[in-house]
Structure formats: C-alpha cells, structure tokens
Amino acid sequence: RSAKPRDRSADRKEPGPAFAARVRIDRIWVAETDGIDAVSGSLVHDGTDWRDIDLDGRLADKEFKLRLVPEAGGRTLAMRAGDAGVAFKALGITENIRGGEVEITGRFDDGQPGSPLIARAEAKNFRLVKAPVMAKLLSIASITGPLTLLDGDGIGFVRLEAPFRMEGERLEIGKGRAYGGALGVTGEGVVDSRPGAR
C-alpha cells in the first residue's frame, strides 16, 4: 500500500522580525529548576531561525559555552557544558544523568525541510541513576551489581559517544556507546515526543 507523501508545509515557519543583539543576562531559565547564569555574548536571528550565537555562562556553577556559526547551506553548532546531567535535562533528553561534562558538535542542514541537526554528543565522568529502561534490561539479564548501583549513587561511566539526528521533537540516536568500570553498553533508537507519535 502506498503512503501519502508528508505535507512539508508544517515545517515552514512564519517569519518574524530579524534582530541582532549583545546581551548580558543574570539568568536564562532552561528548565523548571535550572538556568544558565551570568550569560553574556551576542545573538543574531533572521526572523525565522537563529543564525549566529556566541554565548558564555555558568550552568550549575560550571562552564557553559554555546556557538552557532552560519556557513553555506547550514549552521555549525558547538556546545560545551561542565555539568552533563543538567545539560541533558535542559535539552529534554534525560533526567537520569548526574555530573560529568558534555560536548555537542554538529550542523543544522538548512537545505532540508525542518533544518535537522546532525550532530555528535560526547560526555565523560558521569553517573546514571534511577533509569527504568536500564533497570529493566539489567533485571532481565540477571546482572545484579549495576542494578543495585542504579538505586544508590548510580552507575559510573567514563565516556559516552553518540551520533544523533534531531528534527523538531524527533530524536534519532545512532550507534552510540558508553562504558565505565561496572558496565559497558551500546545502543541506538528513536525518541519521538510529537503528539500521536509511536
């Protein structure tokens, strides 16, 4: 059975006013309980998308840097946060990571509908806590040591590497891996938060 082609009209944004600004802000809230403090830098918006961003600040009292640079056909992104747990929570990815550092590098492809972000996340020295999916997998595999750690201080990981593609509320995670002293895992999958998504 043939499927109807997706209507891309929903991807188009109504343009608003373009602006450029230099900013110095005490706090930008990025979640209900978390914010980026002492933010300073510059922003450029073309009325539809952010085109150029150069911001520095403090996230959970750790270093935070965000760079977005325009290039032919897209924009390159570089983000570094000194607290991976708070950063992943602010991005809406997971609330089950504590501490660590994270760096995300990638590119928005403005030549495609929705300007998807094709990027890579690298985190180090973090802990995974109270993760129900991981707990279920460990229980099925009868791995009791790391399962006990999940309910306590969490499972320590030395490094995580994960390529991903994000378009709107759909996140596709490529063949990622994470490893530490107690456990090593690999995986891939899709997180789709759009209404009606399956």
GIUR-V371019 format. One record per backbone hydrogen bond with DSSP energy under -1.0 kcal/mol. NH is the residue of the N-H (numbers start at 1). CO is the residue of the C=O. Records with the same first field share a line. If there is no record, write none. Layout:
NH=CO  CO
This chain:
11=8
16=47
19=45
21=43
23=41
25=39
28=36
30=34
31=34
36=28
37=58
38=26
39=25
40=56
41=23
42=54
43=21
44=52
45=19
46=49
51=44
52=44
53=68
54=42
55=66
56=40
57=64
58=37
59=62
62=59
64=57
65=80
66=55
67=78
68=53
69=76
71=74
74=71
75=108
76=69
77=106
78=67
79=104
80=65
81=102
82=63
84=100
85=99
87=83
88=84
89=85
90=86
91=87
92=89
93=88
98=127
101=124
102=81
103=122
104=79
105=120
106=77
107=118
108=75
109=116
110=73  108
112=109
115=112
117=166
118=107
119=164
120=105
121=162
122=103
123=160
124=101
125=158
126=157
127=98
128=155
129=96
130=150
135=131
136=132
137=133
138=134
139=135
140=136
141=137
142=139
143=138
148=144
149=145
150=146
152=149
154=149
155=128
157=126
158=179
159=179
160=123
161=177
162=121
164=119
165=172
166=117
167=170
170=167
171=191
172=165
173=189
174=163
176=174  187
177=161
178=185
179=159
180=183
185=178
187=176
189=173
191=171
193=169
197=194
